[in-house]
């Protein structure tokens, strides 16, 4: 592992075996998460963002999902040990999951148990990873975390049920639960889904503040490039189970190389170009069926620049500048374009 990284995913392939057929959900996914930085993972629904995160957590559904090949390396800050998470016994993985690597799941209303108070659920997470802690100490920790994430009157709200809280408050509870064990990596899977714009901004600002406070790395999963613009250090763009472009956030926004990244950026309203009155061009077509993906470059049916080679051969990942890689035949030196 590179000494600056806390997590490295290398050539990850995940396949789902279903009654309807075989789905190659991930093929060759690789990305790094540096210490104390935020990596934004973006792409449309169904691109494999959450499957990658669940692979890191070892929470893929069994027996349908299978990791065919690849490695997921994690560096434990406390011991300095480098661990391939895919080779860990389940008992050891339980110590990592939630303790060293925490995850905020989508849809907090369904992720939280409706028949237990939010305090009970945070306390349970604390006690699982700190068995020597008393119930009273766990409750104090739950109140402390609710206060940390900005929930007013935490001494009272700790006894509320999820349905007694707004969507933004439930999202804060999920963050409080994820951070209650002081993790080294936080995976935030669509943390602002279904929240209005002002609450979105508050949640993202809170995550940035807590990152500085706890010194953790964040994997921010979203379909919205606007969300990661001010909150990520690097961006990985996914399409149909593959990383199609990786670069520092500023470079992605100022000089995108993959046509899919261009399309995502074009769909974000910009105040310097008319704001909400601006006509936003969409990406033509829709995501292909994962049961029957197209040959060659998976984006070619929707790509305005596609040519013959795109339709028959999948492009390799090439580095076009330090830290900026892209999978597109338009950016390979040896390619001669034929319309």
One Martini backbone bead per residue (centre of mass of N, CA, C, O) as a GRO file, in nm:
protein
  339
    1UNK     BB    1   0.098   0.034   0.017
    2UNK     BB    2   0.044   0.349   0.030
    3UNK     BB    3   0.126   0.566   0.290
    4UNK     BB    4  -0.127   0.774   0.225
    5UNK     BB    5  -0.313   0.529   0.259
    6UNK     BB    6  -0.605   0.348   0.402
    7UNK     BB    7  -0.733   0.264   0.113
    8UNK     BB    8  -0.736  -0.023  -0.126
    9UNK     BB    9  -0.869  -0.087  -0.444
   10UNK     BB   10  -0.819  -0.399  -0.643
   11UNK     BB   11  -0.958  -0.538  -0.899
   12UNK     BB   12  -1.281  -0.552  -0.867
   13UNK     BB   13  -1.500  -0.845  -0.870
   14UNK     BB   14  -1.863  -0.865  -0.908
   15UNK     BB   15  -2.119  -1.123  -0.876
   16UNK     BB   16  -2.458  -1.196  -0.971
   17UNK     BB   17  -2.680  -1.468  -0.887
   18UNK     BB   18  -2.981  -1.506  -1.055
   19UNK     BB   19  -3.286  -1.594  -1.186
   20UNK     BB   20  -3.239  -1.390  -1.444
   21UNK     BB   21  -2.919  -1.394  -1.398
   22UNK     BB   22  -2.610  -1.251  -1.476
   23UNK     BB   23  -2.424  -1.002  -1.278
   24UNK     BB   24  -2.171  -0.765  -1.346
   25UNK     BB   25  -2.124  -0.525  -1.120
   26UNK     BB   26  -1.802  -0.565  -1.113
   27UNK     BB   27  -1.509  -0.452  -1.324
   28UNK     BB   28  -1.211  -0.336  -1.214
   29UNK     BB   29  -1.212  -0.191  -0.941
   30UNK     BB   30  -1.018   0.116  -0.862
   31UNK     BB   31  -0.924   0.271  -0.541
   32UNK     BB   32  -0.824   0.547  -0.331
   33UNK     BB   33  -0.781   0.636   0.029
   34UNK     BB   34  -0.683   0.890   0.189
   35UNK     BB   35  -0.584   1.043   0.453
   36UNK     BB   36  -0.806   1.285   0.552
   37UNK     BB   37  -1.000   1.233   0.303
   38UNK     BB   38  -1.222   1.290   0.016
   39UNK     BB   39  -1.416   1.059  -0.170
   40UNK     BB   40  -1.587   1.078  -0.471
   41UNK     BB   41  -1.872   0.878  -0.577
   42UNK     BB   42  -2.002   0.873  -0.908
   43UNK     BB   43  -2.336   0.813  -1.043
   44UNK     BB   44  -2.569   0.632  -1.143
   45UNK     BB   45  -2.802   0.427  -1.090
   46UNK     BB   46  -2.637   0.108  -1.114
   47UNK     BB   47  -2.301   0.142  -1.117
   48UNK     BB   48  -2.169   0.033  -0.814
   49UNK     BB   49  -2.127   0.202  -0.554
   50UNK     BB   50  -2.260   0.026  -0.324
   51UNK     BB   51  -2.118  -0.242  -0.387
   52UNK     BB   52  -1.839  -0.144  -0.310
   53UNK     BB   53  -1.905  -0.072  -0.015
   54UNK     BB   54  -2.012  -0.359   0.066
   55UNK     BB   55  -1.740  -0.495   0.011
   56UNK     BB   56  -1.582  -0.352   0.233
   57UNK     BB   57  -1.798  -0.455   0.463
   58UNK     BB   58  -1.902  -0.743   0.404
   59UNK     BB   59  -2.243  -0.709   0.287
   60UNK     BB   60  -2.307  -0.903   0.085
   61UNK     BB   61  -2.525  -1.102  -0.055
   62UNK     BB   62  -2.614  -1.432   0.041
   63UNK     BB   63  -2.520  -1.622  -0.243
   64UNK     BB   64  -2.542  -1.420  -0.487
   65UNK     BB   65  -2.275  -1.291  -0.408
   66UNK     BB   66  -1.942  -1.256  -0.572
   67UNK     BB   67  -1.600  -1.252  -0.531
   68UNK     BB   68  -1.381  -1.314  -0.789
   69UNK     BB   69  -1.183  -1.057  -0.757
   70UNK     BB   70  -0.940  -0.906  -0.555
   71UNK     BB   71  -0.861  -0.616  -0.340
   72UNK     BB   72  -0.876  -0.499   0.018
   73UNK     BB   73  -0.693  -0.245   0.166
   74UNK     BB   74  -0.609  -0.192   0.518
   75UNK     BB   75  -0.502   0.063   0.749
   76UNK     BB   76  -0.410   0.053   1.072
   77UNK     BB   77  -0.346   0.313   1.279
   78UNK     BB   78  -0.267   0.170   1.548
   79UNK     BB   79  -0.065  -0.066   1.407
   80UNK     BB   80   0.000  -0.051   1.077
   81UNK     BB   81  -0.163  -0.266   0.954
   82UNK     BB   82  -0.205  -0.467   0.662
   83UNK     BB   83  -0.535  -0.548   0.523
   84UNK     BB   84  -0.720  -0.802   0.373
   85UNK     BB   85  -1.058  -0.810   0.391
   86UNK     BB   86  -1.121  -1.072   0.213
   87UNK     BB   87  -0.937  -1.268   0.426
   88UNK     BB   88  -1.108  -1.238   0.666
   89UNK     BB   89  -1.243  -1.335   0.929
   90UNK     BB   90  -1.548  -1.266   1.054
   91UNK     BB   91  -1.460  -1.194   1.345
   92UNK     BB   92  -1.255  -0.975   1.257
   93UNK     BB   93  -1.452  -0.803   1.082
   94UNK     BB   94  -1.631  -0.707   1.319
   95UNK     BB   95  -1.408  -0.516   1.432
   96UNK     BB   96  -1.399  -0.332   1.179
   97UNK     BB   97  -1.696  -0.318   1.162
   98UNK     BB   98  -1.783   0.002   1.293
   99UNK     BB   99  -1.498   0.071   1.417
  100UNK     BB  100  -1.310   0.147   1.157
  101UNK     BB  101  -1.568   0.102   0.959
  102UNK     BB  102  -1.824   0.313   0.853
  103UNK     BB  103  -2.189   0.337   0.771
  104UNK     BB  104  -2.411   0.527   0.573
  105UNK     BB  105  -2.719   0.466   0.487
  106UNK     BB  106  -2.975   0.458   0.308
  107UNK     BB  107  -3.251   0.552   0.428
  108UNK     BB  108  -3.311   0.617   0.754
  109UNK     BB  109  -3.601   0.501   0.797
  110UNK     BB  110  -3.502   0.198   0.722
  111UNK     BB  111  -3.231   0.174   0.893
  112UNK     BB  112  -3.409   0.226   1.123
  113UNK     BB  113  -3.559   0.108   1.403
  114UNK     BB  114  -3.898   0.162   1.487
  115UNK     BB  115  -3.895   0.002   1.796
  116UNK     BB  116  -3.652   0.191   1.862
  117UNK     BB  117  -3.467   0.402   1.997
  118UNK     BB  118  -3.205   0.598   1.914
  119UNK     BB  119  -3.045   0.540   2.171
  120UNK     BB  120  -3.045   0.232   2.161
  121UNK     BB  121  -2.893   0.213   1.882
  122UNK     BB  122  -2.634   0.354   1.971
  123UNK     BB  123  -2.569   0.182   2.218
  124UNK     BB  124  -2.534  -0.085   2.068
  125UNK     BB  125  -2.289   0.003   1.900
  126UNK     BB  126  -2.107   0.065   2.143
  127UNK     BB  127  -2.121  -0.216   2.296
  128UNK     BB  128  -2.012  -0.405   2.078
  129UNK     BB  129  -1.718  -0.238   2.082
  130UNK     BB  130  -1.769  -0.199   2.422
  131UNK     BB  131  -1.815  -0.442   2.652
  132UNK     BB  132  -1.704  -0.277   2.920
  133UNK     BB  133  -1.932  -0.096   2.900
  134UNK     BB  134  -2.177   0.065   3.034
  135UNK     BB  135  -2.498   0.166   3.002
  136UNK     BB  136  -2.453   0.453   3.103
  137UNK     BB  137  -2.211   0.521   2.917
  138UNK     BB  138  -2.365   0.469   2.651
  139UNK     BB  139  -2.574   0.692   2.693
  140UNK     BB  140  -2.374   0.926   2.712
  141UNK     BB  141  -2.262   0.877   2.428
  142UNK     BB  142  -2.526   0.923   2.274
  143UNK     BB  143  -2.569   1.216   2.368
  144UNK     BB  144  -2.300   1.325   2.266
  145UNK     BB  145  -2.352   1.258   1.962
  146UNK     BB  146  -2.610   1.423   1.925
  147UNK     BB  147  -2.470   1.689   1.992
  148UNK     BB  148  -2.247   1.677   1.770
  149UNK     BB  149  -2.484   1.667   1.529
  150UNK     BB  150  -2.709   1.896   1.625
  151UNK     BB  151  -2.914   1.799   1.840
  152UNK     BB  152  -3.156   1.909   2.019
  153UNK     BB  153  -3.203   1.803   2.320
  154UNK     BB  154  -3.055   1.511   2.367
  155UNK     BB  155  -3.178   1.410   2.644
  156UNK     BB  156  -3.462   1.373   2.496
  157UNK     BB  157  -3.411   1.254   2.199
  158UNK     BB  158  -3.293   0.972   2.289
  159UNK     BB  159  -3.618   0.872   2.336
  160UNK     BB  160  -3.679   0.866   2.048
  161UNK     BB  161  -3.833   0.785   1.764
  162UNK     BB  162  -3.795   0.797   1.432
  163UNK     BB  163  -4.093   0.916   1.370
  164UNK     BB  164  -4.022   1.186   1.556
  165UNK     BB  165  -3.844   1.258   1.309
  166UNK     BB  166  -3.686   1.401   1.077
  167UNK     BB  167  -3.493   1.348   0.810
  168UNK     BB  168  -3.248   1.512   0.913
  169UNK     BB  169  -3.237   1.384   1.196
  170UNK     BB  170  -3.199   1.090   1.105
  171UNK     BB  171  -2.933   1.144   0.962
  172UNK     BB  172  -2.786   1.231   1.223
  173UNK     BB  173  -2.817   0.963   1.366
  174UNK     BB  174  -2.653   0.798   1.166
  175UNK     BB  175  -2.393   0.958   1.214
  176UNK     BB  176  -2.373   0.909   1.516
  177UNK     BB  177  -2.352   0.601   1.495
  178UNK     BB  178  -2.099   0.590   1.305
  179UNK     BB  179  -1.919   0.781   1.523
  180UNK     BB  180  -1.924   0.631   1.809
  181UNK     BB  181  -1.628   0.467   1.733
  182UNK     BB  182  -1.415   0.626   1.584
  183UNK     BB  183  -1.355   0.610   1.285
  184UNK     BB  184  -1.136   0.602   0.999
  185UNK     BB  185  -1.390   0.530   0.814
  186UNK     BB  186  -1.645   0.692   0.609
  187UNK     BB  187  -1.945   0.572   0.463
  188UNK     BB  188  -2.148   0.774   0.239
  189UNK     BB  189  -2.471   0.682   0.130
  190UNK     BB  190  -2.652   0.912   0.031
  191UNK     BB  191  -2.683   1.149   0.275
  192UNK     BB  192  -2.901   1.354   0.091
  193UNK     BB  193  -3.143   1.199   0.046
  194UNK     BB  194  -3.454   1.362   0.051
  195UNK     BB  195  -3.333   1.644   0.095
  196UNK     BB  196  -3.319   1.953   0.131
  197UNK     BB  197  -3.096   2.195   0.054
  198UNK     BB  198  -3.038   2.301   0.344
  199UNK     BB  199  -2.991   2.022   0.475
  200UNK     BB  200  -2.769   1.930   0.294
  201UNK     BB  201  -2.567   2.149   0.377
  202UNK     BB  202  -2.560   2.071   0.678
  203UNK     BB  203  -2.460   1.778   0.648
  204UNK     BB  204  -2.195   1.842   0.492
  205UNK     BB  205  -2.080   2.036   0.703
  206UNK     BB  206  -2.078   1.830   0.932
  207UNK     BB  207  -1.884   1.624   0.802
  208UNK     BB  208  -1.644   1.818   0.778
  209UNK     BB  209  -1.620   1.882   1.080
  210UNK     BB  210  -1.586   1.581   1.175
  211UNK     BB  211  -1.333   1.522   1.016
  212UNK     BB  212  -1.155   1.721   1.170
  213UNK     BB  213  -1.214   1.613   1.459
  214UNK     BB  214  -1.145   1.285   1.388
  215UNK     BB  215  -0.953   1.218   1.142
  216UNK     BB  216  -1.103   1.118   0.875
  217UNK     BB  217  -1.222   0.926   0.620
  218UNK     BB  218  -1.415   0.972   0.305
  219UNK     BB  219  -1.693   0.814   0.138
  220UNK     BB  220  -1.878   0.980  -0.119
  221UNK     BB  221  -2.194   0.885  -0.222
  222UNK     BB  222  -2.320   0.984  -0.552
  223UNK     BB  223  -2.516   1.145  -0.829
  224UNK     BB  224  -2.399   1.437  -0.741
  225UNK     BB  225  -2.164   1.667  -0.831
  226UNK     BB  226  -2.248   1.910  -0.651
  227UNK     BB  227  -2.189   1.772  -0.373
  228UNK     BB  228  -1.861   1.731  -0.429
  229UNK     BB  229  -1.737   2.008  -0.500
  230UNK     BB  230  -1.699   2.103  -0.170
  231UNK     BB  231  -1.623   1.786  -0.034
  232UNK     BB  232  -1.388   1.694  -0.226
  233UNK     BB  233  -1.067   1.586  -0.344
  234UNK     BB  234  -1.178   1.334  -0.501
  235UNK     BB  235  -1.283   1.157  -0.810
  236UNK     BB  236  -1.510   0.886  -0.896
  237UNK     BB  237  -1.631   0.755  -1.199
  238UNK     BB  238  -1.923   0.563  -1.264
  239UNK     BB  239  -1.997   0.281  -1.508
  240UNK     BB  240  -2.120  -0.015  -1.513
  241UNK     BB  241  -1.883  -0.125  -1.298
  242UNK     BB  242  -1.684   0.126  -1.373
  243UNK     BB  243  -1.405   0.318  -1.387
  244UNK     BB  244  -1.376   0.611  -1.603
  245UNK     BB  245  -1.285   0.836  -1.377
  246UNK     BB  246  -0.992   1.001  -1.224
  247UNK     BB  247  -0.965   1.291  -0.998
  248UNK     BB  248  -0.929   1.582  -0.903
  249UNK     BB  249  -1.182   1.795  -0.852
  250UNK     BB  250  -1.081   2.038  -1.021
  251UNK     BB  251  -1.018   1.874  -1.282
  252UNK     BB  252  -1.299   1.766  -1.339
  253UNK     BB  253  -1.441   2.053  -1.367
  254UNK     BB  254  -1.221   2.180  -1.584
  255UNK     BB  255  -1.118   1.871  -1.724
  256UNK     BB  256  -1.295   1.664  -1.868
  257UNK     BB  257  -1.267   1.342  -2.050
  258UNK     BB  258  -1.527   1.195  -2.019
  259UNK     BB  259  -1.837   1.188  -2.159
  260UNK     BB  260  -1.989   1.124  -1.894
  261UNK     BB  261  -1.878   1.355  -1.725
  262UNK     BB  262  -1.980   1.576  -1.909
  263UNK     BB  263  -2.282   1.505  -1.873
  264UNK     BB  264  -2.299   1.549  -1.567
  265UNK     BB  265  -2.205   1.847  -1.569
  266UNK     BB  266  -2.430   1.955  -1.769
  267UNK     BB  267  -2.669   1.887  -1.543
  268UNK     BB  268  -2.556   2.133  -1.385
  269UNK     BB  269  -2.639   2.413  -1.257
  270UNK     BB  270  -2.536   2.755  -1.353
  271UNK     BB  271  -2.506   3.086  -1.264
  272UNK     BB  272  -2.315   3.173  -1.522
  273UNK     BB  273  -2.569   3.018  -1.719
  274UNK     BB  274  -2.876   3.089  -1.582
  275UNK     BB  275  -2.937   2.857  -1.409
  276UNK     BB  276  -3.268   2.759  -1.397
  277UNK     BB  277  -3.305   2.880  -1.706
  278UNK     BB  278  -3.134   2.672  -1.808
  279UNK     BB  279  -3.059   2.448  -2.053
  280UNK     BB  280  -3.035   2.101  -1.991
  281UNK     BB  281  -2.846   1.857  -2.098
  282UNK     BB  282  -2.880   1.530  -2.166
  283UNK     BB  283  -2.836   1.196  -2.151
  284UNK     BB  284  -2.869   0.976  -2.370
  285UNK     BB  285  -3.067   0.755  -2.277
  286UNK     BB  286  -2.984   0.457  -2.088
  287UNK     BB  287  -2.911   0.227  -1.879
  288UNK     BB  288  -2.809  -0.063  -1.924
  289UNK     BB  289  -2.846  -0.383  -1.893
  290UNK     BB  290  -2.680  -0.598  -1.674
  291UNK     BB  291  -2.759  -0.868  -1.836
  292UNK     BB  292  -2.700  -0.688  -2.130
  293UNK     BB  293  -2.433  -0.566  -2.217
  294UNK     BB  294  -2.246  -0.397  -2.410
  295UNK     BB  295  -2.006  -0.388  -2.617
  296UNK     BB  296  -1.731  -0.266  -2.522
  297UNK     BB  297  -1.809   0.028  -2.452
  298UNK     BB  298  -2.068   0.093  -2.227
  299UNK     BB  299  -2.121   0.404  -2.343
  300UNK     BB  300  -2.161   0.410  -2.661
  301UNK     BB  301  -2.484   0.437  -2.698
  302UNK     BB  302  -2.452   0.750  -2.551
  303UNK     BB  303  -2.219   0.854  -2.731
  304UNK     BB  304  -2.119   1.129  -2.937
  305UNK     BB  305  -1.805   0.994  -3.000
  306UNK     BB  306  -1.849   0.733  -3.126
  307UNK     BB  307  -1.674   0.452  -3.263
  308UNK     BB  308  -1.588   0.153  -3.377
  309UNK     BB  309  -1.404   0.060  -3.134
  310UNK     BB  310  -1.615   0.113  -2.906
  311UNK     BB  311  -1.812  -0.138  -3.004
  312UNK     BB  312  -1.570  -0.386  -2.948
  313UNK     BB  313  -1.370  -0.232  -2.735
  314UNK     BB  314  -1.234  -0.202  -2.434
  315UNK     BB  315  -1.098   0.037  -2.260
  316UNK     BB  316  -0.834   0.148  -2.107
  317UNK     BB  317  -0.646   0.266  -1.846
  318UNK     BB  318  -0.533   0.607  -1.850
  319UNK     BB  319  -0.275   0.842  -1.802
  320UNK     BB  320  -0.287   1.206  -1.856
  321UNK     BB  321  -0.219   1.278  -1.555
  322UNK     BB  322  -0.148   1.336  -1.247
  323UNK     BB  323  -0.418   1.153  -1.109
  324UNK     BB  324  -0.537   1.116  -1.418
  325UNK     BB  325  -0.791   0.896  -1.525
  326UNK     BB  326  -0.903   0.706  -1.827
  327UNK     BB  327  -1.179   0.537  -2.017
  328UNK     BB  328  -1.079   0.614  -2.349
  329UNK     BB  329  -1.015   0.622  -2.691
  330UNK     BB  330  -0.963   0.939  -2.716
  331UNK     BB  331  -0.693   0.894  -2.495
  332UNK     BB  332  -0.522   0.727  -2.699
  333UNK     BB  333  -0.236   0.750  -2.882
  334UNK     BB  334  -0.278   0.500  -3.094
  335UNK     BB  335  -0.541   0.619  -3.189
  336UNK     BB  336  -0.749   0.603  -3.478
  337UNK     BB  337  -1.001   0.772  -3.610
  338UNK     BB  338  -1.331   0.623  -3.706
  339UNK     BB  339  -1.650   0.698  -3.832
   0.00000   0.00000   0.00000
